[in-house]
Amino acid sequence: MDETRARGVLAAAGLPVGATLLALGENAVFGAGEVVVKIGRDAELLARAERELAVGAWLAESGVPAVRPAEPKARLVEGHPVTVWHRLPDAVRAAEPADLADLLRLIHALPSPPFSLPRRELLDGVERWLRLAGDAIDPADAAYLRERRDGFAASASALTPHLPPGPIHGDALPRNVHVGPDGPVVVDLETFSEDLREHDLVVMALSRDRYGLAPEAYESFTRAYGWDVREWEGYGVLRGARETASCAWMAQHTPSNPAAREEFARRVASLREGAEGVRWYAF
């Protein structure tokens, strides 16, 4: 879905076609006055959009600072799910790891919501991403990632958690925290799940190990949260699962993007070689 198509969906939904494009990725995100409009790529994402709205309303009732729905129901417009949210005030500063940790402590203290949340199936997208990569990647690399997926899926299912399982954000990074005049607010609720709380903590640990997060920034995160997931014996399993998913996710961009091909090659080579300290670059 490109910007032209997304603006056509806006018009069909009766929303302002002159809205400002804020992001174009998994969703097209537009700012229009006091609201933000999210447009999903296809109709298969309608259930996820409806669940994201339910999560936003539930977090509001639970007192967790989070983005709030402006409309209670998702619309399906020309085959695209459309949701409308209250627009947050402009950020006063960039979110820090400790801001994220404080919000995660609130989320991880919540009981299950009155509706069902999915498991955090990190590896579910691997097959689709490899299929989208097609001939742009070596078939041997695709086979290697499928083998890793199967191995880590089996290992993850046998983990004994350190923390009580329950609701998690699912993509717990500072980029999903907005710091406005009233403090940090969690955003991007579409990956909310019910699973091992450790999933949320491994994200930041991997940011330190692979993506160049400064050790002192990571330490501020663990200090604010109160525990370092790297001390847990299951850390290597969840890290390996997430690395496998991240490598396969990159593969889908390789047919049309030389930079993605280079990054995919870096990632898969480091996995094959067991080079855990090789730097990966966000895309």
N, C-alpha and C positions, 0 to 999 in steps of 0.2 A: 504494500500500500504506500503510494507516494503522497506528497502534499496535495496535489490536485485532486486525487481521489478522496482524500480525507476532507477536503473543503466541500466537495460535492455531498458527502454524507452530512456535514454540518448543515448545509442548505436544506437537504431533504428532511432533516430533523427539526427545521424551523429555528435553528440557532444562528448566531451572527457569523456570516461568512467572512467578515473582516477581522475575526479573532486572531490574536497573535499566536503563532506556532511556538510552543515552548520546548517540545521534544518530538522526535520522530524515530521510534525504535520498535519495540514490542507493541507499543500503542502510539497513536498520534495524540499529542496533548496540546490543547489550545487554551489560552487565557482569554476570557470574554467578560470584561467588567468585574463583577463580584464573584464570578464562578470560573471553574476550570472544567473543561470537557475532555474526557478520555474516549478515544475511538479504537476499538480492538481490530485486529487484522481480519478475523473471519468469525462466522457464526458459531463455530465450535467453542469459542471463548466466552459465550454468553453466560454459561453457568459460573465461570470464574468471576466474571464481572458482577453478577448478582451476589456471589459470596463476598466479594470485596466490599460491596455496599453494606452487607449484613455485618461484616467485621467492623466497619467504620462506626455503625450505629451502636454496636456492642461495646466498643472501646469508649465511646462517649458515655454510655450508661455506667461503665466501670471506672470512670474518672481518669482514664489514661489519655494524656495529651496526644491527639492524633488528628489527621485530616478528617473532616466531617462531610457526609453526603449532603448535597443540596436537593436531590431528588431520591426518593426511597427505592425506586425501581430502575432497573436497566432497560433501555430501549433497544430493539433490534431494527436497525435502519439500513435498508439496502444490503442486508447480509452482514452488517457490522454491529457489534454491541457498543452502545453509547451510554456512558455514565456521566453524571454532573455532580460536581463537588464544590463546596465553599472554597473560595480562593483565600490562601493564607496571606498575611501581611508580608511585606518585603523582609528578607532576612537581614538581621543586624550584624551577623558574622557567620563565618563558615562553621559547620558542625565539627566537633572534636570527638575523638574516640570515647572520652569520658561521658559526653552527652548521650551517646548511643548506649553505653553501659547502664546509665541511670534509667533510661527508658526500658531496656531489656529486663532490668530487675523488676520493674512494675509489671511488664507483660508476663514474665515467668512466675509471678506470684498469683496470676489469675487462675481460677478454675476453668473447666471446659465451658464454652458458650452454650446457649440453648439451641444450637444448630450444629450440624456436623462439619468438621474440618477434615480435609484430606491428610494423609501422611505426607511427609516431606520426601517425596521420591526424587532424589537428586538425579538419578540415572535414567529416569523414564524418557528423557528427550534424546538420549544418545543415538538411538537408531534413526530417528527422524533427521537429526543433524548430519549424521554420516550419509544418509540417503541424499540429502540436499547437496552435500559436497560432491557426490558423483565421482567422475573421473579426475577431478582436480586434485585428489589426494591419492597416494599409493594404496592399492588394495591391501597390502601387508600392514599398513598403519591402521586402516579401518578394522582389519581383523584383530590386531593387537588391542585396540580400544574396546572392541566388543568382548574380548577375553578378560580384560581388566574389569569391565562393567560387571560381567557375570561373577567374577571372583569377589569383588567388593560388595556386590549386592548380597551375596550369601554371607559374607563376614559381618556386614552391618546388621543383618537380621538376628545375629547371635550375640550382639553387644549387651553388656550389663551397664546401665547408665549410672552415673554418679549423682545426677540431679533427678528429681521426680519428673517424669514426662508430662507434657501438657501443651498448651498453646505456645507457638513460637512465631517470630516474624518470618523467618525463612530466607531472607536476603539481608542479613543484619550488617549493614555498612553505614558509615557516616553520611554517605551520599543520600541515604534514605531517611535522614533527619534534617528538619528545617528549623533553624533557630530564629524565631521572630521576637518581637518586643516582649512577649510573655514567656519566653523560654523555649526549650527544644520540644519539637512535635514530630511524631513518627509519621512517615508518608509511605506511599507505595505499598499498599496492603494486600496485593493480589497473591503473594506467596505465603500468606498466613496459613499455618498448618497445625496439626496436633501430633507431636512426635517427641523425640529426645531433645531436651533443651540444649544439649551440647551442640546440636546443629548450628544454632545461632552464634555460638562462641568460636567454633572452628573457622568461621568466615574471617574473623579478625586475626586469628592465629595464622591462617594461610596468607593474609595480607602482609603479615610480618615476614613470613618465611619465603614468599614468592614474589610479592608485588612491591617491595621496597618500603613498607611502613617502618618508620624509625622505631628501634627497640624501646626508646623512652615513651613514644606515643602508645605502643602496645602495653607497656607497663601501666600507663595512666588508665587504660581500659580495664585491665585485670584488677587494678587497685579499686576502681569505682565499682566494678561488678562484685568483687570479693573472692574470686577464684580464677585460676589459670587452667584452661581446659587441656593444656599440654601436659599437665600432671596426670591426666586420666589415661589409663591403659588403652582405651578405645580410640584415642586421638588419631593414631596412624591410620586406622580404618576409615574414619570419616574424612580425614584429610585426603586419603587416596581416592575415595569416592568422588569428592569434590574436584580434585585435580582431573580425574578422568572426564567428568562432566564438562569442566571448563575447557579441556582440550577438544572434546567433540563439538562443543558449542562453537569454538573458533573455526572448526572445519567447514561449517555451513557457509561461511563468508569467503572461502577460498576461491570459488569459481570466478568471481568478478573483482577480487581485491588482492593485488600483489602483496600489500602489507600484511593482510590476513594469512596469506600463504607462508610468508616468512615467519610470522608469529606461531602459526600452527607447527611448522617444522621445528622451531625452537622448543616448543612445549613437548611434542611427542618424542623428540630426541632425548630431552632431559628425563622423561619418564622411562624410556627404554634403558637409559644408562644409570638409572637410580641416582641421578644428580639432583639431590633435594635442594641445593642452594642456588641453582640456576635461576636468574631473575626472569620472571614473566612480565609482560607489559599489558596493561588494561587496554581494551579495544572498544 
